[in-house]
């Protein structure tokens, strides 16, 4: 009986340890994803502003960029 209680305690401890590791890794992954989104959105906005300026002042260059990257 004492052995059963000891094994249940070890399994509970191992489960808590596994949950801590799992949520620690998931927290790190979610943090990494949010950091990447936080970096990608400003880069996207700056790229859009540059493209709009190019489109206003050099429409042929904008057309070339659109055909190069848009697959047109």
C-alpha positions in Angstrom: 0.0 0.0 0.0 2.8 2.4 0.8 4.5 1.5 -2.5 1.2 2.4 -4.3 1.0 5.8 -2.6 4.7 6.5 -3.4 4.2 5.6 -7.1 1.1 7.8 -7.4 3.1 10.7 -5.8 5.9 10.1 -8.3 3.5 10.0 -11.2 1.8 13.2 -10.1 5.2 14.9 -9.7 6.3 13.7 -13.2 3.0 15.0 -14.6 3.4 18.4 -13.0 7.0 18.5 -14.3 5.9 17.6 -17.8 3.1 20.2 -17.8 5.6 22.8 -16.7 8.0 21.9 -19.5 5.1 21.7 -22.0 3.6 25.1 -21.1 7.1 26.7 -20.9 7.8 25.6 -24.4 4.4 26.6 -25.6 4.8 30.0 -23.9 8.2 30.4 -25.7 6.7 29.5 -29.0 3.7 31.9 -28.6 6.2 34.6 -27.6 8.3 33.9 -30.7 5.2 34.0 -32.9 4.0 37.3 -31.5 7.5 38.8 -31.7 7.7 37.7 -35.4 4.3 39.2 -36.1 5.3 42.4 -34.3 8.4 42.6 -36.6 6.5 41.6 -39.8 3.7 44.2 -39.5 5.9 47.3 -39.4 8.1 45.9 -42.3 4.9 45.3 -44.3 3.7 48.8 -43.7 7.0 50.4 -44.6 7.1 48.2 -47.8 3.6 49.3 -48.7 4.6 53.0 -48.2 7.7 52.6 -50.4 5.6 50.8 -53.1 3.0 53.6 -53.1 5.7 56.2 -53.5 7.3 54.3 -56.3 3.9 53.9 -57.9 3.2 57.6 -57.8 6.6 58.8 -59.0 7.7 55.9 -61.3 4.7 53.9 -62.6 6.8 51.8 -65.0 9.1 50.6 -62.1 6.0 49.8 -60.1 4.7 47.8 -63.0 8.0 45.9 -63.3 8.0 45.2 -59.6 4.4 44.0 -59.7 5.2 41.6 -62.6 8.4 40.4 -61.0 6.9 39.6 -57.6 3.3 39.2 -58.4 3.8 36.6 -61.1 1.9 38.6 -63.6 
